[in-house]
Amino acid sequence: MDPDEEVQHALSTLFRAFRTSGSAYGVVRYFAENNLSFPKRAYGGAWDGKLTWGTLTHSRVLGVIHNPAYAGAYVYGRYRDNKTIDSDGHFEHHPVRLPDKEDWKVFLPGHHQAYISWEEFEENQKRLGSNRTNTERCGPAREGAALLTGVLICGKCGRRMTVRYTGTGGIRPLYECIGRWEHGNKATCSSVPAEALDQAVSEKILAIMKPSELEISLKVMHSINDANRMSDKQWLLSIERAQYEADRAERQFMLADPENRLVVRSLESNWNQKLKELEQAKQDYAIYNSKKAWVPSEKEEQDILNLAQKIPKIWNAPTSTPKEKKRIVRILIDDITVLEEKRCPDFSIGIRFRSGKCEQLSLKKNLPYGDRRKHTDSTVSRIRELAAVMSDFEIADQLNQEGLTTTEGKAFTYAGVRWIRYKHDIPGPYQRNRTGISVAEAATLLGISTGKVYYGISAGKIPARKQHQGWPWEILIDDSNLESIKALYT
């Protein structure tokens, strides 16, 4: 450990930032946002031993996190020289890092004072390995809208599923497995829209964190604590017995005649043995304590229950980013297996929680975006029924009064009803009750263009009317006025 307190604090800050962010780039960002410098000591040459401060880089963070010296271990042989021969017959040297400590030539844990424990060092290596995006690993939580990136597993080939953002601007994420592409088949194993899957998992997470569920969990923790107290009492009695035997051996040694060397050596050996047994019992008890489940106090229990009531509001708040939600998902869920078939609206998922519990859910795929904008058959039937006696304005008002909405949850409008009638070929009242002919029919009958018909209507030469504003013209031509109108255009 460096004797400079500022250097110690900088290294401690690096490891603390890595615990919080979970990535080396997150550490670099933390130092940059807070305008922090990082030390570097020169070795050899004219600047030997000089300490300089500068900007923390990504490679420097990786070098510190990968170095077991900061975990108090002395190692040798972490790298192996891999030699190859190029096309010209020359040797090329490629250093290869050996990840397993069994392959290192020298490994002395606890060699010197450490910044972090060896367990944390190994956990950091696993986290860095899982952050790699070019391997079959979970990867770090990122900013994308898809919540389950990195935790989904294809139920057909067992590979991790990736996310692909589709639509204009990538607004619709899609989970898919590209295993078959890599194996030569031009099709994906599984492909499911992210919206339905994310919604189901979010509801499940909020359900398991409800106050009622947490109350049950707290009761289970108390029952486990009761059993732990019984075991704890047994451990304390065992330590008390070892302490008594060590004290008794000490008293025997102190009461022995110093001149009787044979007896003194025997009593001293017995005393040392009892002290070792006492120390071993205390170490075993410390290990047992470190593995015991955490039990909250009464105040912590109340804080947990109060927080549970706010969790849905916090989860759905605009300020809650997808990255934060992904971290919560990964704290609770180990992985999710997706089993999906092509051209099948249903699919199933298997959730494996960190606690070991497994749960299976059956879900439905969302309709394609274009189909979701289509109106239901019941809405079309209702409009067809109302169109026999009502105008489009009246139909829209009637549907809104009945509490019906479009597939997007909006109110009906005149233009929307008119479009539905056109799309589904529903005749309106003016088509059933009209007394005249259309503009196109009048143009054919008079042997003129439709433009001249409209001009004649505006000039008052051709009689016409509209039943309602926005409806088409009805040309009032019959045998009594047909010849006189024709004479105007000859």
C-alpha positions as CSV (number, residue, x, y, z in Angstrom):
1,M,0.0,0.0,0.0
2,D,1.4,3.4,-1.0
3,P,2.5,5.5,2.0
4,D,0.9,8.6,0.3
5,E,-2.6,9.1,1.8
6,E,-3.8,10.9,-1.4
7,V,-2.8,7.9,-3.5
8,Q,-4.6,5.5,-1.1
9,H,-7.7,7.6,-1.4
10,A,-7.6,7.7,-5.2
11,L,-7.3,4.0,-5.4
12,S,-10.1,3.4,-2.9
13,T,-12.3,5.8,-4.9
14,L,-11.6,3.8,-8.1
15,F,-12.7,0.5,-6.5
16,R,-15.7,2.2,-4.9
17,A,-16.8,3.7,-8.2
18,F,-16.4,0.3,-9.9
19,R,-18.7,-1.2,-7.3
20,T,-21.3,1.4,-8.0
21,S,-21.1,1.6,-11.8
22,G,-20.2,-2.0,-12.6
23,S,-18.0,-1.1,-15.5
24,A,-14.6,0.3,-16.2
25,Y,-16.0,3.1,-18.4
26,G,-18.3,4.0,-15.5
27,V,-15.2,4.6,-13.4
28,V,-13.7,6.8,-16.1
29,R,-16.9,8.7,-16.4
30,Y,-17.1,9.2,-12.6
31,F,-13.6,10.6,-12.4
32,A,-14.2,12.9,-15.4
33,E,-17.5,14.2,-14.1
34,N,-16.0,15.1,-10.7
35,N,-12.7,16.4,-12.2
36,L,-10.6,13.9,-10.3
37,S,-7.0,13.1,-11.1
38,F,-5.3,9.7,-10.8
39,P,-1.7,9.1,-9.7
40,K,1.1,7.3,-11.7
41,R,4.5,6.6,-10.4
42,A,7.5,6.3,-12.7
43,Y,9.9,3.4,-12.4
44,G,13.4,3.5,-13.7
45,G,15.3,6.2,-15.5
46,A,15.7,9.8,-14.5
47,W,12.2,10.1,-13.2
48,D,12.4,7.0,-11.0
49,G,10.0,7.2,-8.1
50,K,8.4,10.5,-9.2
51,L,4.7,10.7,-8.7
52,T,2.6,12.4,-11.4
53,W,-1.2,13.1,-11.5
54,G,-3.2,13.0,-14.7
55,T,-6.5,11.9,-16.3
56,L,-7.7,8.4,-15.6
57,T,-8.0,6.3,-18.7
58,H,-9.9,3.1,-19.5
59,S,-6.8,1.0,-19.9
60,R,-5.5,2.3,-16.5
61,V,-8.7,1.2,-14.8
62,L,-8.5,-2.2,-16.3
63,G,-4.8,-2.5,-15.3
64,V,-5.7,-1.7,-11.6
65,I,-8.7,-4.0,-11.5
66,H,-6.9,-6.9,-13.1
67,N,-3.8,-6.5,-10.8
68,P,-4.0,-9.0,-7.9
69,A,-1.4,-6.9,-6.0
70,Y,-4.2,-4.5,-5.0
71,A,-5.9,-7.5,-3.3
72,G,-2.8,-8.2,-1.2
73,A,-1.5,-11.1,-3.3
74,Y,2.0,-11.6,-4.7
75,V,1.8,-13.5,-8.1
76,Y,4.2,-14.4,-10.8
77,G,3.5,-16.1,-14.1
78,R,0.2,-14.5,-14.9
79,Y,1.2,-14.2,-18.6
80,R,2.6,-16.8,-21.0
81,D,4.6,-16.0,-24.0
82,N,2.9,-17.5,-27.0
83,K,5.3,-17.9,-30.0
84,T,4.1,-18.2,-33.6
85,I,6.0,-18.2,-37.0
86,D,4.9,-15.7,-39.6
87,S,5.0,-16.3,-43.4
88,D,8.7,-15.1,-43.5
89,G,9.8,-17.6,-40.9
90,H,10.2,-15.1,-38.1
91,F,9.1,-15.7,-34.6
92,E,6.2,-13.5,-33.3
93,H,5.6,-13.2,-29.5
94,H,2.1,-12.8,-28.2
95,P,1.6,-12.5,-24.4
96,V,-1.4,-14.4,-23.3
97,R,-3.0,-13.8,-19.8
98,L,-3.7,-16.9,-17.8
99,P,-7.1,-16.4,-16.0
100,D,-6.8,-19.2,-13.5
101,K,-4.6,-18.8,-10.5
102,E,-3.8,-22.6,-10.7
103,D,-1.8,-21.9,-13.8
104,W,0.3,-19.2,-12.2
105,K,3.8,-20.2,-11.1
106,V,3.7,-18.2,-7.8
107,F,0.6,-17.3,-5.9
108,L,0.9,-15.9,-2.3
109,P,-2.4,-14.6,-1.0
110,G,-2.3,-12.3,2.0
111,H,1.2,-11.3,1.2
112,H,0.8,-7.6,2.1
113,Q,-1.9,-5.1,3.1
114,A,-4.7,-4.8,0.5
115,Y,-7.1,-2.3,-0.8
116,I,-9.8,-4.9,-1.4
117,S,-10.3,-8.5,-0.4
118,W,-9.5,-11.5,-2.6
119,E,-13.2,-12.3,-2.9
120,E,-13.9,-8.8,-4.2
121,F,-11.0,-9.1,-6.6
122,E,-12.5,-12.3,-8.1
123,E,-15.9,-10.8,-8.2
124,N,-14.5,-7.8,-10.1
125,Q,-13.0,-10.2,-12.7
126,K,-16.3,-11.9,-13.2
127,R,-18.0,-8.6,-13.6
128,L,-15.5,-7.4,-16.2
129,G,-15.9,-10.7,-18.1
130,S,-19.7,-10.4,-18.1
131,N,-19.4,-6.8,-19.5
132,R,-18.0,-8.1,-22.7
133,T,-20.5,-7.7,-25.5
134,N,-18.7,-10.0,-28.0
135,T,-19.3,-13.1,-26.0
136,E,-22.3,-15.2,-24.8
137,R,-22.6,-13.3,-21.6
138,C,-25.1,-11.1,-19.8
139,G,-23.4,-7.8,-20.5
140,P,-23.7,-4.5,-18.4
141,A,-27.0,-2.7,-18.0
142,R,-27.2,-0.1,-20.7
143,E,-29.5,2.8,-21.7
144,G,-31.7,1.1,-24.3
145,A,-35.5,0.9,-23.8
146,A,-35.6,-2.9,-23.7
147,L,-35.5,-4.0,-20.0
148,L,-34.4,-7.6,-20.4
149,T,-31.3,-7.3,-22.5
150,G,-28.8,-9.9,-21.5
151,V,-31.0,-12.0,-19.3
152,L,-33.1,-13.8,-22.0
153,I,-32.2,-17.3,-23.1
154,C,-33.6,-18.9,-26.3
155,G,-35.6,-22.0,-25.3
156,K,-34.6,-23.8,-28.5
157,C,-30.8,-23.5,-28.8
158,G,-29.9,-22.1,-25.3
159,R,-28.1,-19.0,-26.6
160,R,-28.6,-15.6,-25.1
161,M,-31.1,-13.5,-27.0
162,T,-30.2,-10.0,-28.4
163,V,-32.3,-6.9,-28.9
164,R,-32.9,-5.2,-32.2
165,Y,-34.6,-1.9,-32.4
166,T,-37.1,-1.6,-35.3
167,G,-39.5,1.1,-36.6
168,T,-38.8,4.7,-37.4
169,G,-36.1,5.9,-35.1
170,G,-35.8,2.4,-33.4
171,I,-38.8,3.0,-31.2
172,R,-40.0,-0.7,-31.1
173,P,-37.5,-3.1,-29.6
174,L,-37.6,-6.8,-30.6
175,Y,-35.8,-9.7,-28.8
176,E,-34.4,-12.3,-31.1
177,C,-32.0,-15.2,-31.2
178,I,-29.6,-15.3,-34.1
179,G,-28.3,-18.8,-33.4
180,R,-29.6,-20.2,-36.7
181,W,-28.1,-17.5,-38.7
182,E,-24.7,-18.4,-37.3
183,H,-25.3,-22.1,-38.0
184,G,-26.3,-21.6,-41.6
185,N,-30.1,-21.5,-41.5
186,K,-31.6,-18.3,-42.7
187,A,-34.1,-17.9,-39.9
188,T,-34.0,-16.9,-36.3
189,C,-34.7,-19.4,-33.5
190,S,-37.1,-17.1,-31.5
191,S,-38.3,-13.6,-32.0
192,V,-40.7,-11.8,-29.6
193,P,-41.8,-8.2,-29.3
194,A,-40.2,-6.6,-26.2
195,E,-43.3,-4.6,-25.2
196,A,-45.4,-7.7,-24.1
197,L,-42.4,-9.4,-22.4
198,D,-41.2,-6.3,-20.6
199,Q,-44.7,-5.5,-19.4
200,A,-45.2,-9.0,-18.0
201,V,-41.9,-9.1,-16.2
202,S,-42.4,-5.5,-14.8
203,E,-45.8,-6.6,-13.4
204,K,-44.2,-9.7,-11.8
205,I,-41.5,-7.6,-10.2
206,L,-44.0,-5.1,-8.8
207,A,-46.2,-8.1,-7.6
208,I,-43.4,-9.7,-5.6
209,M,-42.5,-6.4,-4.0
210,K,-46.0,-5.6,-2.8
211,P,-46.4,-4.9,1.0
212,S,-48.3,-8.2,1.5
213,E,-45.6,-10.3,-0.2
214,L,-42.9,-8.5,1.8
215,E,-44.7,-9.1,5.0
216,I,-44.6,-12.9,4.3
217,S,-40.9,-12.6,3.4
218,L,-40.2,-10.8,6.7
219,K,-42.0,-13.5,8.6
220,V,-40.0,-16.2,6.9
221,M,-36.8,-14.3,7.7
222,H,-37.9,-14.2,11.4
223,S,-38.5,-17.9,11.4
224,I,-35.0,-18.4,9.9
225,N,-33.6,-16.1,12.5
226,D,-35.2,-18.2,15.3
227,A,-33.5,-21.3,13.9
228,N,-30.2,-19.3,13.6
229,R,-30.5,-18.2,17.2
230,M,-30.6,-21.9,18.3
231,S,-27.5,-22.7,16.2
232,D,-25.9,-19.5,17.5
233,K,-26.3,-20.6,21.1
234,Q,-24.7,-23.9,20.2
235,W,-21.7,-22.2,18.7
236,L,-21.3,-19.9,21.7
237,L,-21.4,-22.9,24.1
238,S,-18.8,-24.6,21.9
239,I,-16.6,-21.6,22.1
240,E,-17.2,-21.3,25.9
241,R,-16.1,-24.9,26.3
242,A,-12.9,-24.4,24.2
243,Q,-12.2,-21.2,26.3
244,Y,-12.6,-23.2,29.5
245,E,-10.3,-25.9,28.4
246,A,-7.7,-23.4,27.3
247,D,-7.9,-21.6,30.7
248,R,-7.6,-24.9,32.5
249,A,-4.5,-25.9,30.5
250,E,-3.0,-22.5,31.3
251,R,-3.7,-23.0,35.1
252,Q,-2.1,-26.4,34.9
253,F,1.0,-25.0,33.2
254,M,1.3,-22.2,35.7
255,L,1.0,-24.6,38.7
256,A,3.6,-27.0,37.5
257,D,7.1,-27.1,39.0
258,P,9.4,-25.3,36.6
259,E,12.2,-27.7,37.4
260,N,10.2,-30.7,36.2
261,R,11.0,-30.0,32.5
262,L,9.2,-33.1,31.2
263,V,5.9,-32.2,32.8
264,V,6.2,-28.5,31.8
265,R,6.9,-29.3,28.2
266,S,3.9,-31.6,28.1
267,L,1.6,-29.1,29.8
268,E,2.9,-26.3,27.4
269,S,2.2,-28.5,24.4
270,N,-1.3,-29.2,25.7
271,W,-1.9,-25.5,26.4
272,N,-0.8,-24.5,22.8
273,Q,-3.1,-27.2,21.4
274,K,-6.1,-25.9,23.4
275,L,-5.3,-22.3,22.2
276,K,-5.3,-23.5,18.6
277,E,-8.6,-25.2,19.1
278,L,-10.1,-22.1,20.6
279,E,-8.8,-19.9,17.8
280,Q,-10.2,-22.4,15.2
281,A,-13.6,-22.4,16.9
282,K,-13.7,-18.6,16.8
283,Q,-12.7,-18.5,13.1
284,D,-15.4,-21.1,12.3
285,Y,-18.0,-19.1,14.2
286,A,-16.9,-15.9,12.2
287,I,-17.4,-17.8,9.0
288,Y,-20.8,-19.1,10.1
289,N,-21.8,-15.5,11.0
290,S,-20.8,-14.2,7.6
291,K,-23.1,-16.7,5.9
292,K,-26.1,-16.0,8.1
293,A,-29.1,-14.2,6.5
294,W,-29.5,-10.5,7.2
295,V,-32.4,-9.8,9.6
296,P,-33.8,-6.3,9.6
297,S,-34.6,-4.4,12.8
298,E,-38.1,-3.1,13.6
299,K,-37.4,0.3,12.1
300,E,-35.8,-1.3,9.0
301,E,-38.9,-3.5,8.6
302,Q,-41.2,-0.5,8.7
303,D,-39.0,1.4,6.2
304,I,-39.2,-1.7,3.8
305,L,-43.0,-1.8,4.0
306,N,-43.3,2.0,3.5
307,L,-41.0,1.8,0.5
308,A,-43.1,-1.1,-0.9
309,Q,-46.1,1.2,-1.2
310,K,-44.0,3.7,-3.2
311,I,-42.3,1.2,-5.5
312,P,-45.0,1.2,-8.3
313,K,-44.9,5.0,-8.4
314,I,-41.1,5.0,-8.4
315,W,-41.0,2.3,-11.1
316,N,-43.4,4.2,-13.4
317,A,-42.0,7.7,-12.8
318,P,-40.6,9.5,-15.8
319,T,-37.3,10.1,-13.9
320,S,-36.7,6.3,-13.6
321,T,-34.4,5.4,-16.4
322,P,-34.3,2.1,-18.2
323,K,-30.7,1.5,-17.0
324,E,-31.9,1.7,-13.3
325,K,-34.8,-0.6,-14.0
326,K,-32.4,-3.1,-15.7
327,R,-30.2,-3.2,-12.6
328,I,-33.3,-3.9,-10.4
329,V,-34.3,-6.7,-12.8
330,R,-30.8,-8.3,-12.6
331,I,-30.8,-8.1,-8.8
332,L,-34.0,-10.1,-8.6
333,I,-33.8,-12.3,-11.8
334,D,-31.1,-14.7,-12.8
335,D,-32.3,-15.5,-16.3
336,I,-35.5,-15.9,-18.4
337,T,-36.0,-18.7,-20.9
338,V,-38.3,-17.8,-23.9
339,L,-40.0,-20.6,-25.9
340,E,-41.8,-19.3,-29.0
341,E,-43.1,-20.7,-32.2
342,K,-43.4,-18.9,-35.6
343,R,-46.8,-17.7,-36.6
344,C,-48.2,-18.6,-33.2
345,P,-49.7,-15.7,-31.1
346,D,-48.9,-17.4,-27.8
347,F,-45.5,-18.0,-26.2
348,S,-44.2,-19.0,-22.8
349,I,-41.4,-17.8,-20.5
350,G,-39.6,-19.4,-17.6
351,I,-38.3,-17.0,-14.9
352,R,-35.5,-18.1,-12.7
353,F,-35.2,-15.8,-9.7
354,R,-31.9,-15.2,-7.7
355,S,-33.5,-16.9,-4.7
356,G,-33.8,-20.2,-6.7
357,K,-37.5,-20.0,-7.3
358,C,-38.8,-20.7,-10.8
359,E,-42.0,-19.5,-12.4
360,Q,-43.6,-20.1,-15.8
361,L,-45.9,-17.6,-17.5
362,S,-47.9,-17.8,-20.7
363,L,-48.1,-14.6,-22.8
364,K,-49.5,-13.3,-26.0
365,K,-47.7,-11.4,-28.7
366,N,-48.8,-8.0,-29.5
367,L,-50.4,-7.6,-32.9
368,P,-48.3,-5.8,-35.5
369,Y,-48.4,-2.1,-35.2
370,G,-50.5,-1.7,-38.3
371,D,-53.1,-4.3,-37.1
372,R,-53.3,-2.6,-33.7
373,R,-54.6,0.5,-35.4
374,K,-57.4,-1.4,-37.1
375,H,-60.8,-1.2,-35.4
376,T,-62.4,-4.3,-33.9
377,D,-65.3,-6.2,-35.6
378,S,-67.7,-5.0,-32.9
379,T,-66.9,-1.3,-33.6
380,V,-67.3,-1.8,-37.4
381,S,-70.7,-3.6,-36.8
382,R,-71.9,-0.8,-34.6
383,I,-71.0,1.9,-37.1
384,R,-72.7,-0.2,-39.9
385,E,-75.9,-0.3,-37.7
386,L,-75.9,3.4,-36.9
387,A,-75.0,4.5,-40.5
388,A,-78.5,3.4,-41.6
389,V,-80.1,6.3,-39.7
390,M,-77.4,8.7,-38.7
391,S,-74.8,11.0,-40.3
392,D,-71.1,10.6,-39.6
393,F,-71.2,13.5,-37.1
394,E,-74.1,11.8,-35.2
395,I,-72.4,8.4,-35.3
396,A,-69.2,9.9,-33.7
397,D,-71.3,11.6,-31.0
398,Q,-73.2,8.4,-30.3
399,L,-70.1,6.2,-30.1
400,N,-68.5,8.7,-27.7
401,Q,-71.6,8.8,-25.5
402,E,-71.5,5.0,-25.3
403,G,-68.0,5.2,-24.0
404,L,-66.4,3.5,-27.0
405,T,-62.9,4.5,-28.1
406,T,-60.6,3.8,-31.0
407,T,-57.9,1.1,-30.7
408,E,-55.5,3.9,-29.6
409,G,-57.8,4.9,-26.8
410,K,-58.9,8.2,-28.5
411,A,-62.4,9.5,-29.0
412,F,-64.2,9.1,-32.4
413,T,-64.3,12.0,-34.8
414,Y,-66.3,12.7,-38.0
415,A,-63.2,12.0,-40.1
416,G,-62.5,8.8,-38.3
417,V,-66.1,7.5,-38.8
418,R,-66.0,8.5,-42.4
419,W,-62.8,6.6,-43.0
420,I,-64.1,3.5,-41.3
421,R,-67.2,3.6,-43.6
422,Y,-65.0,4.0,-46.6
423,K,-62.6,1.2,-45.6
424,H,-65.4,-1.3,-44.9
425,D,-67.7,-0.2,-47.7
426,I,-70.5,1.0,-45.4
427,P,-73.1,3.2,-47.2
428,G,-74.2,6.3,-45.4
429,P,-77.7,7.8,-45.2
430,Y,-77.1,10.2,-48.1
431,Q,-76.4,7.1,-50.3
432,R,-79.7,5.5,-49.3
433,N,-81.9,8.5,-49.2
434,R,-80.6,10.8,-51.9
435,T,-83.0,12.2,-54.4
436,G,-80.6,13.3,-57.1
437,I,-77.6,12.0,-59.0
438,S,-73.9,12.4,-58.3
439,V,-71.6,15.0,-60.0
440,A,-69.9,12.3,-62.1
441,E,-73.3,10.9,-63.2
442,A,-74.5,14.5,-64.1
443,A,-71.3,15.1,-66.2
444,T,-71.9,11.9,-68.1
445,L,-75.5,12.7,-68.7
446,L,-74.8,16.2,-69.9
447,G,-71.7,15.3,-71.9
448,I,-69.5,17.8,-70.0
449,S,-66.6,17.7,-67.5
450,T,-67.1,17.5,-63.7
451,G,-65.5,20.9,-63.5
452,K,-68.2,22.5,-65.6
453,V,-70.8,20.8,-63.4
454,Y,-69.3,22.4,-60.3
455,Y,-69.1,25.7,-62.1
456,G,-72.8,25.4,-63.1
457,I,-73.7,24.6,-59.5
458,S,-71.9,27.7,-58.2
459,A,-73.4,29.9,-61.0
460,G,-76.9,28.6,-60.2
461,K,-77.4,27.1,-63.7
462,I,-77.6,23.5,-62.4
463,P,-79.9,22.8,-59.5
464,A,-78.2,20.9,-56.6
465,R,-78.3,20.5,-52.9
466,K,-76.5,18.9,-49.9
467,Q,-78.3,17.1,-47.1
468,H,-75.6,18.1,-44.6
469,Q,-72.4,20.1,-44.6
470,G,-69.5,18.0,-45.9
471,W,-71.8,15.6,-47.8
472,P,-71.5,15.3,-51.6
473,W,-73.7,17.3,-54.0
474,E,-77.0,15.8,-55.2
475,I,-77.7,17.1,-58.8
476,L,-81.5,17.5,-59.2
477,I,-81.9,16.6,-62.9
478,D,-85.0,14.9,-64.2
479,D,-87.0,14.8,-67.5
480,S,-88.5,18.2,-66.8
481,N,-85.3,20.2,-66.8
482,L,-82.8,17.9,-68.6
483,E,-83.2,19.5,-72.1
484,S,-83.0,23.1,-70.8
485,I,-79.8,22.4,-68.9
486,K,-78.2,20.7,-71.9
487,A,-79.1,23.8,-74.0
488,L,-76.9,25.9,-71.7
489,Y,-73.8,23.9,-72.7
490,T,-74.4,23.5,-76.4
